[in-house]
Amino acid sequence: MTPTQPAAAPLRGGAPADPPGGWAPGPLVRSLLLLVLAATLASGVLSIWLVSRASEPDTLQRTVGRDNDEVELVARMLASKIEQNQRVLAALADGIAPALLGAPAALHGWLQQDPGARVFDSVAVARADGGVVARVRGARAEAAEPEGVPESDTLRQVLRAGKPVVSGVVGSTPAQARVVFAVPMLGAQGRVVGAVAGTLRLQSQSLLPPALALPLRDRSRFIVFTHDGVILSHPQPDRVLTGAAEEPGLQAVLAREGGAQALLAPGVRLLDDGRVVSWAGVALPRWIVARVSDTRASLGPLVAAQQRAWWLAGWSIAAVGVLAALALLWLMRPLTLLRLQARSVLSGGHPAALPWLRQHERRAPGEVSDVVRVFARLVELRRQQQRSSDVLKRQLQEVLDHTPLGIALTRGERIEVVNAQACDLLGYAPAQLLGRDLLRLVAQLPGDEDVIARVRADFAAHGRFKGELPLLQQDGTTLWARVQGEPAHAGEPMRGVVWVLEDGTAERESRLQQDWERWHDPLTYLPNRAALERRLQVLLSERVDRAARRSGAVSDGEASGVLLYLDVDHFTVINEVAGHNAGDDVLRHLSRLLEAEVRQMGWVARLGGDEFAVVLPGATPARASAVADRLRMVVQAWEPAYHGRTFTIGLSIGLVPLEPGVTDVSAVLTAADMACYAAKRAGRDRVELGHVPQPADHAP
């Protein structure tokens, strides 16, 4: 009998399970529609605003540039007119023979005939002493008056300076205003023998014609004034010969620049009231040409254009927003179908029960069904990975439980994995240790140092920990354990540390005996020099005894072993910079490094200070040399850190084979010490081979 398929439950929120012939966008699609409309509106408004803001400075810059060009053009034109008048006057002076200065009648006749003299309103000639010899006005000769002629001051100025001069404005009204040009007359040796002056009306075509104020623009005017601030040309004739400091626009510029003389160099300034003042200087007469323009008149067409642009942009933005919303609705159709699929599954139904949904799904390009299949595949992969992880964890736990040492794995100092031997050692059940802080199991003994701080300091200084720790057992007793902690990731103990635990109670009890202190170093717990000499003597004696039992003599080919004499390079730097406590810490850690490297083939002793010895019984010199190089590299790779500074140390090693016939321990140590000294002298951090002198070596 086939079981009955349960009916599809209604969707959450009371929506019908089979919507009538259509679908509505979900909250995400509606939010995206609003976002698109808002983004379109904001981008359009921002674009129009940025364009309008950018066009104003551009228009203003073009206006300023145009004013500058026109001002410089007028200044060059005025300078050209003055230079042309100067050249005409200079040609007139060059044509006057010095002898004519003594014949006024002849000089009058010459001036009346010369075409260059008719360029000026009047021409006057003076001797070197300043006396006027002749003066003509047009074609008519005039006699010099007793008090002098209008050109007299300018003529005397030229005679004193010996170079051309353009005078200031002469006359009190615009109609009477004149400008005097004067040049020197030179004799045969280049000496000034006289001077010629020509006068021009200020408003003449040869100087400042009325057309100079062109081109005219609304709210813009050209002004020419002297370096003393006297206006020479103005669109309003009644302003000529008045002060430039009273002119609107120029008044503010003159105040800021420090007077009219500062405007001889070209420049431009935008005033606070919207006016733009451009100016340029005319060098020889020291005149200034300026143009004052009102920027509001220039920006008026731009403002009108911006208003029209805002209306056009508004309609364009609305049209683009509607089109973008319709396009988004069409593109988001698969997402809406996916939402309906999810709601159907959450309500207990099945997508296959919705025929209208299948029709829309067939029209879509497969996004909904593809996404559903992808998620189903991801869920299945996650389950497979979880099963594989569980298998690996069980296998790892089995391996750890069969390891004869206590092992624990911590992350952030909290226990995540622990084996059965560690649990038996501490008397806890695995569930009681998992999740606990391993360092919280360290007992703080009265009068002892902060052990937890020392463990953390070792990780900070050496990247690992190796030593004895008092651990609290379940019954409250203290277990002294040999503990070694190695980071799972080098230099990052917080990411994970592998701890190895061994019962060290018996070893500690032996150290507490008086006899132990006699033969061991109290800082590193290594055998001391006396223990080394005793054990080395036993090793040499046993070898002689074995050889004697076999053949009555020591075999030359038998290898008795090797003695390595080690001296720490640059150890004094650590003592001097980081202190003796840091030096003691380095010696303790170094002893553990050496023990770990030679534990399977020999033993280590501390001779005193920063000197150590390593005995390798039965090792050949080649094998011992490889071990010595290994010790050098291990120590060189270790960089202890104290007080925020790292230190580099090394090993200088003397290697002495325990050759046949050697029985004197003192001679062996002396030879090894000398080989170590040779390694020091050869540059440190190296291995030098030495030999124990044979009795024959000392024979006479």
C-alpha positions in Angstrom: 0.0 0.0 0.0 1.5 3.3 -1.0 1.6 5.9 1.7 -0.4 9.0 1.3 1.6 12.1 0.3 0.9 14.9 2.7 -0.7 18.0 1.3 1.5 21.0 0.9 1.1 23.4 3.8 0.4 27.0 3.1 3.3 29.4 2.9 4.2 31.5 5.9 2.3 34.7 6.2 -0.9 33.3 4.9 0.0 33.4 1.2 -1.8 30.8 -0.9 0.3 27.8 -2.0 -0.7 28.3 -5.7 -0.7 32.0 -6.6 -3.3 32.8 -9.4 -1.4 33.0 -12.7 1.4 35.4 -11.8 4.1 36.4 -9.2 5.0 39.5 -7.3 8.5 40.7 -6.5 9.9 40.1 -3.1 11.3 42.5 -0.6 14.8 42.3 -2.0 13.7 43.0 -5.5 11.6 45.9 -4.3 14.6 47.3 -2.4 16.7 46.9 -5.5 14.1 48.8 -7.6 14.1 51.6 -5.1 17.9 51.6 -5.0 18.0 51.8 -8.8 15.5 54.7 -8.9 17.4 56.6 -6.2 20.7 56.0 -7.8 19.5 57.2 -11.2 17.9 60.3 -9.6 21.0 61.0 -7.5 23.5 60.5 -10.3 21.5 62.7 -12.7 21.1 65.5 -10.2 24.7 65.2 -9.2 25.9 65.2 -12.8 23.9 68.3 -13.7 25.1 70.1 -10.5 28.7 69.2 -11.1 28.5 70.3 -14.8 27.0 73.6 -13.7 29.5 74.1 -11.0 32.4 73.3 -13.4 31.1 75.5 -16.2 31.0 78.6 -14.1 34.7 78.6 -13.3 35.4 77.7 -16.9 33.3 80.6 -18.3 34.9 82.9 -15.7 38.3 81.7 -16.7 37.6 82.3 -20.4 36.3 85.8 -19.5 39.5 86.5 -17.5 41.7 85.2 -20.3 39.9 87.2 -22.9 40.3 90.4 -20.8 44.0 89.7 -20.3 44.5 89.2 -24.0 42.7 92.4 -24.9 44.6 94.4 -22.2 48.0 93.1 -23.4 47.0 93.8 -27.0 46.2 97.4 -26.2 49.3 97.8 -24.1 51.5 96.5 -27.0 49.7 98.8 -29.4 50.3 101.8 -27.2 53.9 100.8 -26.7 54.3 100.5 -30.4 52.8 104.0 -31.0 55.2 105.5 -28.4 58.2 103.6 -29.9 57.2 104.8 -33.4 57.1 108.4 -32.2 60.4 108.0 -30.6 62.0 106.6 -33.8 60.6 109.6 -35.8 62.0 112.0 -33.3 65.3 110.2 -33.2 65.5 110.3 -37.1 64.8 114.0 -36.9 67.6 114.6 -34.4 70.1 112.5 -36.4 69.4 114.8 -39.4 70.2 118.0 -37.6 73.9 119.0 -38.2 75.6 120.3 -35.0 76.6 123.4 -37.0 72.9 124.4 -37.3 72.7 124.9 -33.5 74.6 128.2 -34.0 72.3 129.4 -36.9 68.7 129.6 -35.6 67.3 130.9 -38.9 68.8 128.1 -40.9 67.6 125.6 -38.3 64.0 127.0 -38.4 64.1 126.5 -42.2 65.3 123.0 -42.0 62.7 122.0 -39.4 59.9 123.5 -41.5 61.0 121.4 -44.5 61.6 118.1 -42.7 58.5 115.8 -42.9 59.2 114.2 -39.5 58.7 117.5 -37.7 55.1 117.7 -39.0 54.2 114.4 -37.2 54.3 116.4 -33.9 52.2 119.3 -32.8 55.4 121.2 -32.1 59.2 120.6 -32.2 61.9 122.4 -30.2 65.7 122.2 -30.4 68.0 123.1 -27.5 71.8 123.4 -27.2 73.9 121.5 -24.7 73.5 124.4 -22.2 69.7 124.1 -22.3 69.0 127.2 -24.3 66.3 126.7 -26.9 67.6 127.4 -30.4 64.5 126.9 -32.5 60.8 125.9 -32.1 58.3 125.2 -34.8 54.5 124.6 -34.5 53.3 122.8 -37.6 54.9 124.8 -40.6 55.3 128.0 -38.5 58.5 129.0 -36.7 58.2 130.5 -33.2 60.8 132.4 -31.2 61.8 131.1 -27.8 60.3 133.1 -24.9 62.5 134.5 -22.2 61.0 132.1 -19.5 61.4 129.2 -21.9 59.1 127.0 -23.9 56.7 124.1 -22.7 59.4 121.6 -23.8 62.2 123.2 -21.7 61.9 120.9 -18.7 61.9 117.8 -20.8 64.8 119.0 -22.9 66.9 119.7 -19.7 66.0 116.3 -18.4 67.3 114.7 -21.6 70.5 116.7 -21.5 71.2 115.6 -18.0 70.4 111.9 -18.5 71.7 111.6 -22.1 68.9 109.2 -23.1 65.3 109.5 -24.5 62.5 110.7 -22.2 58.7 110.7 -22.3 57.3 113.3 -20.1 54.2 113.2 -17.9 51.0 114.9 -18.9 51.4 118.6 -19.5 48.2 120.8 -19.2 45.3 121.1 -16.8 42.3 120.1 -19.0 41.8 117.2 -21.4 41.8 119.6 -24.4 45.2 121.1 -23.3 46.8 117.8 -22.2 50.1 117.2 -24.0 52.9 114.6 -23.9 56.5 115.6 -24.7 58.9 113.2 -26.3 62.6 114.1 -26.3 65.9 112.5 -27.6 69.5 113.6 -27.3 71.7 114.9 -30.2 75.1 113.3 -30.3 78.3 114.8 -31.7 81.3 113.1 -33.4 82.7 111.5 -30.3 79.2 110.5 -29.0 79.0 113.6 -26.8 75.6 115.1 -26.2 75.6 118.5 -28.1 71.9 119.2 -27.9 68.4 117.8 -27.6 65.2 117.6 -29.7 61.7 117.5 -28.2 58.3 116.8 -29.9 54.9 117.5 -28.4 51.7 115.5 -29.1 48.2 116.0 -27.9 47.1 113.3 -25.4 43.9 112.5 -27.4 45.6 112.5 -30.9 45.6 109.6 -33.3 49.3 109.2 -32.8 49.0 108.6 -29.1 45.6 107.9 -27.4 42.8 108.0 -29.9 39.2 107.7 -28.8 39.0 104.2 -30.4 41.4 102.9 -27.8 38.5 102.0 -25.5 37.1 99.4 -28.0 36.0 96.7 -28.2 33.1 97.8 -26.1 31.2 95.2 -23.9 28.4 95.5 -21.5 29.7 96.4 -18.0 33.3 96.5 -19.2 35.7 99.5 -19.7 39.3 100.2 -20.7 41.3 102.7 -18.7 44.9 104.1 -19.2 46.6 105.9 -16.3 50.1 106.9 -15.3 52.2 105.3 -12.6 51.2 108.4 -10.5 47.6 107.4 -10.7 46.4 110.0 -13.3 43.8 108.7 -15.8 44.9 109.4 -19.4 42.1 107.6 -21.3 38.6 106.6 -20.2 35.2 105.8 -22.0 33.8 108.8 -20.1 35.8 112.0 -21.2 35.1 113.8 -18.0 37.1 111.2 -16.1 40.4 112.0 -18.0 43.1 113.7 -15.8 41.2 112.5 -12.6 42.6 110.1 -10.0 42.6 106.4 -10.7 42.1 105.7 -7.0 38.6 107.1 -7.3 37.7 104.6 -10.1 35.3 101.7 -9.1 37.2 98.5 -9.3 40.6 100.1 -9.6 40.2 101.6 -6.1 40.3 98.1 -4.5 43.1 96.8 -6.7 45.3 99.9 -6.0 44.7 99.4 -2.3 45.6 95.7 -2.4 48.6 96.0 -4.7 50.1 99.1 -2.9 49.7 101.8 -5.6 49.8 102.3 -9.3 53.5 101.7 -9.6 52.9 98.0 -8.6 50.7 97.5 -11.6 53.5 97.9 -14.2 53.9 94.1 -14.2 50.9 92.3 -15.9 48.3 90.8 -13.5 44.7 90.1 -12.9 42.5 90.0 -9.8 38.9 88.8 -9.1 37.2 91.2 -6.6 34.6 90.2 -4.0 31.9 92.2 -5.8 32.2 90.1 -8.9 34.4 92.5 -10.9 37.6 91.3 -12.8 40.4 93.7 -13.2 43.2 92.9 -15.7 46.2 95.2 -16.3 49.5 95.5 -18.2 52.2 98.1 -18.2 53.8 100.2 -20.9 57.5 100.5 -20.0 58.9 103.8 -21.4 56.2 106.2 -20.2 55.4 104.0 -17.3 51.7 103.9 -18.1 49.2 101.2 -17.1 46.4 99.8 -19.3 43.6 98.2 -17.3 40.2 96.7 -18.0 37.4 96.5 -15.5 34.7 93.9 -16.2 31.6 92.7 -14.4 31.5 88.9 -14.4 27.8 88.8 -13.7 27.1 90.1 -17.2 29.3 87.3 -18.7 27.7 84.6 -16.6 24.1 85.7 -17.4 23.7 83.5 -20.5 25.2 80.6 -18.6 22.6 80.9 -15.8 19.7 80.8 -18.3 21.2 77.8 -20.0 21.5 76.0 -16.7 17.8 76.5 -16.0 16.9 75.0 -19.3 19.3 72.1 -18.6 17.6 71.4 -15.3 14.2 71.0 -16.9 15.6 68.7 -19.6 17.6 66.7 -17.1 14.5 66.2 -14.9 12.6 64.6 -17.8 15.6 62.5 -18.9 16.2 61.2 -15.4 12.5 60.2 -15.0 12.6 58.3 -18.3 15.9 56.6 -17.5 14.6 55.6 -14.1 11.4 54.0 -15.4 13.3 52.1 -18.1 15.9 50.9 -15.5 13.1 49.7 -13.2 11.4 47.7 -15.9 14.7 46.2 -17.0 15.5 45.2 -13.4 12.1 43.6 -12.9 12.8 41.4 -16.0 16.3 40.5 -14.9 15.3 39.7 -11.3 12.6 37.2 -12.4 14.8 34.2 -11.6 15.5 35.6 -8.1 11.7 35.9 -7.5 11.3 32.3 -8.6 14.0 31.3 -6.2 12.2 33.1 -3.4 9.0 31.2 -4.2 10.9 27.9 -4.3 12.4 28.6 -0.8 9.0 29.6 0.6 7.4 26.5 -0.8 10.1 24.2 0.8 9.9 26.0 4.1 6.1 25.6 4.2 6.5 21.8 3.8 5.5 21.6 0.2 7.5 20.7 -2.9 8.3 22.8 -5.9 7.1 20.1 -8.2 3.5 20.7 -6.9 3.4 24.2 -8.4 2.7 23.8 -12.2 2.6 27.6 -12.7 6.1 27.9 -11.0 7.5 25.2 -13.3 6.3 27.1 -16.3 8.0 30.3 -15.2 11.1 28.2 -14.3 11.3 26.8 -17.9 11.1 30.3 -19.3 14.0 31.4 -17.1 17.6 30.5 -18.2 18.0 27.9 -15.4 19.2 30.1 -12.6 16.7 28.8 -10.0 17.2 25.1 -10.6 21.0 25.6 -10.8 21.1 27.5 -7.5 19.0 24.8 -5.8 21.3 22.0 -7.1 24.4 23.9 -6.1 23.1 24.4 -2.5 22.1 20.7 -2.3 25.6 19.7 -3.5 27.2 22.0 -1.0 25.2 20.5 1.9 26.2 17.0 0.8 29.9 17.9 0.5 29.7 19.4 4.0 28.2 16.2 5.4 31.0 14.2 3.7 33.7 16.4 5.1 32.2 16.2 8.5 32.2 12.4 8.3 35.8 12.4 7.1 36.8 14.7 9.9 35.1 12.5 12.5 37.1 9.5 11.1 40.3 11.4 11.2 39.7 12.5 14.8 39.0 8.9 15.9 42.2 7.7 14.2 44.2 10.5 15.7 42.8 9.8 19.2 43.7 6.1 18.8 47.3 7.0 17.8 47.6 9.4 20.8 46.1 6.8 23.2 48.8 4.3 22.2 51.6 6.8 22.6 53.7 6.1 25.8 53.9 9.8 26.5 51.2 12.2 27.7 50.2 14.5 24.8 47.8 17.5 24.8 46.9 19.9 22.0 45.8 23.5 23.1 44.5 26.4 21.2 44.6 29.7 22.9 45.9 27.8 26.0 42.7 25.7 26.2 42.9 21.9 25.8 41.2 20.6 22.6 42.8 17.2 22.3 44.3 15.0 25.1 45.3 11.3 25.1 44.8 8.6 27.7 48.4 8.8 29.1 48.0 12.5 29.9 44.7 11.8 31.6 46.2 8.9 33.7 49.2 11.1 34.5 47.0 13.9 35.9 44.2 11.6 37.2 41.4 13.3 35.2 38.8 11.9 32.8 39.1 13.2 29.2 35.8 15.2 29.5 37.2 17.0 32.6 40.3 18.2 30.7 38.8 19.2 27.4 38.1 22.9 27.3 40.2 23.7 30.4 43.2 26.1 30.4 46.3 23.9 30.6 48.3 26.5 32.5 45.6 26.7 35.1 46.7 23.2 36.1 50.2 24.5 37.1 50.5 24.7 40.9 51.9 27.9 42.4 54.2 26.8 45.2 54.9 29.1 48.2 58.0 31.1 47.7 58.5 30.0 44.1 58.5 32.3 41.1 55.5 32.9 38.9 55.7 29.6 36.9 53.0 30.6 34.4 54.7 33.9 33.7 58.0 32.0 33.1 56.2 29.6 30.6 54.8 32.6 28.6 58.2 34.4 28.8 59.9 31.3 27.3 57.4 31.3 24.4 58.0 35.0 23.8 61.8 34.7 24.0 62.4 31.3 22.4 59.2 30.3 20.6 58.8 27.1 22.7 59.0 25.8 26.3 61.0 22.9 27.8 61.3 22.4 31.5 59.8 21.1 34.7 56.3 22.2 35.9 54.4 21.3 39.0 50.9 20.1 37.8 47.9 19.7 40.0 46.4 16.2 39.9 42.7 15.4 40.4 43.3 14.4 44.1 45.0 17.7 44.9 48.6 16.4 45.0 51.4 18.0 42.9 53.1 16.0 40.1 56.5 17.3 38.9 56.4 16.7 35.1 59.0 17.2 32.4 57.0 19.3 29.9 57.8 20.3 26.4 55.6 22.7 24.4 56.1 23.3 20.6 53.9 25.6 18.6 51.9 23.9 15.8 52.6 27.0 13.7 56.1 28.5 14.2 56.0 31.8 16.1 52.3 31.7 16.7 51.6 29.8 20.0 48.1 31.1 20.3 47.1 29.2 17.2 48.0 25.9 18.7 50.7 24.2 20.9 51.5 20.5 21.2 52.5 19.6 24.8 54.4 16.4 25.7 54.2 15.4 29.4 56.5 12.9 31.3 56.6 12.0 34.9 59.7 13.7 36.3 59.2 13.1 40.0 62.0 10.6 40.4 64.5 12.8 38.6 63.5 15.7 40.8 63.9 13.7 43.9 67.4 12.6 42.9 68.3 16.3 42.4 67.3 17.0 45.9 69.9 14.6 47.3 73.2 16.1 48.4 75.2 13.9 46.1 73.3 15.2 43.1 74.4 18.8 43.7 78.1 17.6 43.8 78.0 16.3 40.3 75.5 18.7 38.6 75.3 22.3 37.6 72.5 24.1 39.6 71.5 26.5 36.7 71.2 24.0 33.8 70.8 20.7 35.7 73.5 19.3 33.4 76.5 17.3 34.7 79.3 19.7 35.8 83.0 19.6 35.0 83.8 17.2 37.8 81.1 14.8 36.5 82.4 15.2 33.0 86.0 14.3 34.0 84.8 11.3 36.0 82.6 9.9 33.2 85.3 10.6 30.6 87.9 8.8 32.7 85.6 5.8 33.0 85.0 5.8 29.2 88.8 5.9 28.4 89.6 3.2 31.0 86.9 0.8 29.9 88.2 1.1 26.3 91.8 0.2 27.4 90.4 -2.7 29.5 88.4 -4.1 26.6 91.4 -3.8 24.2 93.7 -5.4 26.8 91.4 -8.4 27.2 91.3 -9.0 23.5 94.9 -8.7 22.5 96.9 -7.1 25.2 97.2 -3.8 23.3 95.0 -1.0 22.1 94.0 -1.3 18.5 94.8 1.7 16.4 91.7 1.4 14.3 89.2 1.3 17.2 87.1 4.4 17.6 86.8 5.5 21.2 84.5 8.5 20.5 84.9 12.3 20.2 84.8 15.2 22.6 83.3 18.5 21.5 84.3 21.6 23.4 81.7 24.4 22.8 82.0 28.1 23.5 79.0 30.5 23.0 79.7 33.4 20.6 78.5 36.9 21.5 77.1 35.7 24.8 78.6 38.8 26.6 76.4 41.1 24.5 73.3 39.5 26.0 74.6 39.9 29.5 75.6 43.6 29.0 72.4 44.6 27.1 69.6 42.4 28.5 71.1 41.6 31.9 72.4 38.6 33.7 68.9 37.1 34.2 68.5 37.0 30.4 72.0 35.4 30.2 71.0 32.7 32.6 67.8 32.1 30.7 69.9 31.7 27.5 72.2 29.1 29.1 69.2 27.1 30.4 67.5 27.1 27.0 70.8 26.3 25.2 71.4 23.3 27.5 68.0 21.9 26.5 68.7 22.5 22.8 72.0 20.6 23.1 70.5 17.7 25.1 67.7 17.3 22.5 70.2 17.1 19.7 72.6 14.5 21.2 70.3 12.5 23.5 70.4 9.4 21.2 74.2 9.3 20.8 75.9 11.0 23.8 75.6 13.4 26.7 76.2 17.1 27.5 78.0 18.8 30.4 78.5 22.4 31.5 82.1 23.3 32.1 81.3 26.8 33.5 80.4 30.2 32.2 79.3 29.9 28.6 81.3 26.7 27.9 79.8 23.3 27.4 81.2 19.9 26.5 79.5 17.1 24.4 80.8 13.5 24.6 79.9 11.2 21.7 81.1 7.7 22.7 81.9 5.5 19.7 81.4 8.2 17.1 83.9 8.7 14.3 85.4 12.1 13.6 83.4 12.4 10.4 80.1 11.6 12.3 81.1 14.0 15.1 81.8 16.8 12.6 78.3 16.4 11.2 76.8 16.5 14.7 78.9 19.7 15.5 77.7 21.4 12.3 74.1 20.5 13.2 74.6 22.0 16.7 76.0 25.2 15.1 73.0 25.6 12.7 70.4 24.9 15.4 71.9 27.6 17.7 72.4 30.0 14.9 68.7 29.7 13.8 67.6 30.4 17.4 67.2 34.2 18.1 66.3 34.9 21.7 64.3 38.0 22.4 64.4 40.2 25.5 63.0 43.7 26.2 61.8 44.0 22.6 65.2 43.2 21.1 66.4 40.0 19.4 70.0 38.6 19.7 72.1 36.3 17.5 74.5 33.8 19.0 76.7 31.0 17.6 79.0 28.2 18.7 82.8 27.9 18.3 83.5 24.2 18.6 86.7 22.3 19.2 86.6 18.7 18.1 89.1 16.1 19.6 89.0 12.4 18.7 89.6 10.1 21.7 92.4 8.3 19.9 93.9 5.0 21.0 96.3 5.2 23.9 94.8 8.4 25.3 94.1 8.0 29.0 94.8 11.5 30.4 91.5 13.4 30.8 93.2 16.6 31.5 95.1 16.4 28.2 91.9 15.7 26.3 90.2 18.7 27.8 93.2 20.9 27.1 93.4 19.8 23.5 89.7 20.4 23.0 89.9 23.8 24.7 92.8 24.8 22.4 90.9 23.6 19.3 87.9 25.7 20.4 90.2 28.7 20.9 91.5 28.2 17.3 87.9 28.2 16.1 87.4 31.5 17.9 90.5 33.1 16.4 89.5 31.8 12.9 86.3 33.9 12.9 83.9 32.1 15.3 80.9 30.0 14.5 83.0 27.1 13.1 84.5 23.7 14.0 88.2 23.2 14.4 89.9 19.7 14.7 92.4 19.1 17.5 94.5 16.2 18.6 95.6 15.0 22.0 99.5 14.9 22.0 100.9 11.4 22.2 103.7 10.6 24.6 106.0 10.3 21.6 105.2 13.8 20.6 107.1 15.1 23.6 110.2 13.0 23.2 113.4 15.0 22.7 
